[in-house]
């Protein structure tokens, strides 16, 4: 992830939707690690270099567990390292919470990690937080970016007593933001001059699918469109005109993810949702 944030090898910037999703994925992974039985697992060295992104920008955490504990005089100490860990040498889940907070601030602002919490605090005091949002990520809704920055500040408090006690508490804030971001990725109007794969387009609405569902005929449609087709009394396939074996439709999560990743990588701008008469 660090390579993408630094845009090494001239890689395109991560879209805000992808950044929010990564925050959600990392948060979810930490909730899982910290709730392991019989003993919770603490990562101990969480930073963007240890967050791996695949070709679809799906994130995974690597390098579990600190191989050594840093000290205050260690020149290799990272700005993602919990200051209390540097002093006490005691590795706890609180250290992961701190690191997560710095990562959130880095993803939202695009600023270097060193001193990032102080920069955001100063912007908060001056009412200038919106100016810190990384514009290369696209048109990030400020209400969402602000919630993430405030959460990042809370997690990155110098004192662990002032941080969220558990990552599960953090997840309650992150989850709805990640869901909202995932729903705003794909545009609903077809950009005809683009080279978008044809199977991203709903056969009924002729628009890019937000929520693709597969029907009994084997074709995939926008959920609202195929449900509207069925609810209007049709018993045949919109494509083949043959009778449908059943009326059930199944979400196509793989296709939805592919559409979202395509839109993020190509930085497509989302037009307003079209309004259709019924």
N, C-alpha and C positions, 0 to 999 in steps of 0.2 A: 504494500500500500504506500510505503514511503516513496517508492519510485514514481508512482502515479501522482502523489501530492506534489512532488518536486518537479514533475513533468520531464523526467529524464528521457533521453532519446526522443524528445519532441512528441511524447505521448499526449493525447488530448486530455483536458481536465476532466475530473470526475464530476458528473452532473449531481445536483443537489439531491435528486431522488436516490441515486446510487449511494451517496454519502449517508443519507438518513437510513437507508436499508442496511448499510455496513454497521452503523451504530447499533441498530436493532439486532443484527446477527451477533455482534461481539457481546452485547449486553446479555442476550439469551444464552450464549456459551458460558459466560461467567456465572449466571444464575445456576446453570447445570453443574459447573465445577464446584461451586461453593456449597451445593446441596448434596454432594456425593456422600454415600454411606459406605463404611462406617466412619470415614474421616473425610471432611471437606478438602478439596484440592485448591491450593492457591497457585496462581500462575507465577507471580513473582517478578516477571520481566516483560510486562505488557507494553508494547510500543509499536508504531507503524511498521517497523522492519520485521516484526514477528506476526503481522497480520497479512496473510497470503491471499491474493486475489486470483481467481481462475479466469479463463477466457470470457466468461459471462459476468465477471465482476462479483461473483459470489465469494464471500470472505471465509477464511478459516484461520484459527489461531494456532500458531506453531510455537516450538521451543518452550514447552511447559516446564515450570519450575526453575528457580534461579540456580545457576550452577555455582554461584558464589554470591555472598552478600556484599554490596558496595559499602564503602565508608565515606564519611564527609570529605576526606582528603583524597579520595580516589579520583584521579583525573578522568576516568572513564564513566563517572556517574552520569546518568541520563536525566534530562529534564522531566522525564516521565516517571522517575523513581520517587516514591513516597518519602518526603523529608523525615518523617518519624522513623522509617526503616533505616535511614542513614545514621540516625542518632542511636537508636536502641538495638539495631541488628535483629529485631524480631519481625519475622515475616508473617503477616496475617492477611485476611481477606480485605481489610481496610486498605492495604497497599494496592490491591487491584482496583479498588474503587477510585483511589487517587489517580492512578494511571489512566483509567477509563475517562475520568473527567478531563484530563489534559488532551487525550485523543479526540474527545468530542469537540473541544474548543478548537483544536487544530483543523478538524474536518470542516467546521462551520466557517472559520475565519480564513483559513489558508495561511495563517501566520506561523512563523517558527515557534517551536514548542517552548523555548527558553523565555521565561517571563510572560508567557501568554496569558496566564490567569490575571496578572496585574494589569495588563493592557485592557482586558475585557472589563475588569473592575472599574478602571478609570473611565472607560467609555460609558459604563452603566451610571456612574456618578454624574457624568456630563450629559446624559441623555443622548449619547451618540452611538449606541450599540449597532444601529442599522448600518452605519458606515463601515463597520468591521466585517460584515458578511462578505464572503468571497464571491465576487461578481462573476468569476470564471466558471462558477458552478451553475450558472443560469439564473432564472428569475425565482429565487428562493423566497417563498412567502415569509415575510418578516415575522409574523406571529409564530410560525413554527421554528424559525431560526432562533428567535428570542428565547423560546422555551428551552431549546437545546443548549443555548449559551448559559442560561441561568442554571440549568441542571449541571452543566460542565463545571461552573463555578462552585456549586455546592459540593460536588464530588471531589474537586481539587482543593478543598479547604486544607490549610496547613495542619490544623488539628483534626485528628480522626474523630473526635467527639462531635464535631460539627458536620461531618459527612453523613450521608445516608447510612443507616446501620447495616443494611443488606442490599445486595444487588436486586433482589426481588422488589424492593421499594422503587428502585430506579426503573425497573422494567415497567412498572405501572405508568410511568410518564412516557417512556420511550415507545411502548407498543402502539398506542393510538397514533403517534406521529409517524411511525414507520408504515402503518397501514394507510394513513392518509397520503403519504408520499407515493406508495405503490399504486394507488388509484389515479394519480395525476400524471403518470408517465406517458402513456400512449395517447396521442391525439385521436379524436373521433372522426375528423374529416380527412379524407384521402388526399394526400399530396401527390397529384398525378405525375408530376415531373420527376419524382424520386424513383429510385430503383428498389423500392421496398418489395420484399417477397409477396407474391400474390396471395399466399395462404394466410397472411396477416389480415386480410380483408374479409369482412363478413359478406357472404353471398347474398344476404337479404338486404342489408342496409348499405352495402358498398362503402363501408367506413372501416377504419382500423379498429380492431376489436380491443376493448378494455377488459372484458370478462368472458373469454371464449369458453363455450360449452359444446360438447359433442353430442349429437342426437343419434337416434337409432339407425339412421341412414349412413352413419360413418362420417358425415360432414360436420365441420365445426362452424358454429355461428356465435355472434354476440348473444349473450344470455337473454338480454331484454328483447332482442329481435325474434329469436326462436320461440321464446315463451309467449310472445305476442302472437306469433303465427299459430301456435297450438291453442292458445286461449280463444282465438277467433273461430275455432271450430274445425280447423284443417286436420285431416287425418293422414295426409300424404306428405312426402318429402318435398321441401321447396325446390330441391335440385333435380331429383329423379322423377318426381310426380308419382312415385310408387307408394303403396300403403306403408305406414310406419309400423314396425313390430310392437312398439310401445311408445309412450309419451315421455319417458324419463330422459333427462339430459344430464350429462356428467361434466363437471368442471375440468378444463384442460390446463392444469397448472404449468406443465412444461411449455406449452405454446404461449401462455401468458408471460412466463418468465422470458422467453425468447423475444417476444415483442417489446417488453420493457427494456431488455438489454440493448436491443437494436436502437430504440429511441434514445437511450442514454448515450450510447456510443456515437450516434449521429447528431446528437444535440438538437433533435427536432423540437420546435416550439409548438406547444399545445394550444390550438384554437379553442374558443368556447364551445361547450357542449351544445349540439344542435337540439332544437326543440321540435318534436314531431306531433302532428295532430293525430288523434285517434278516432 
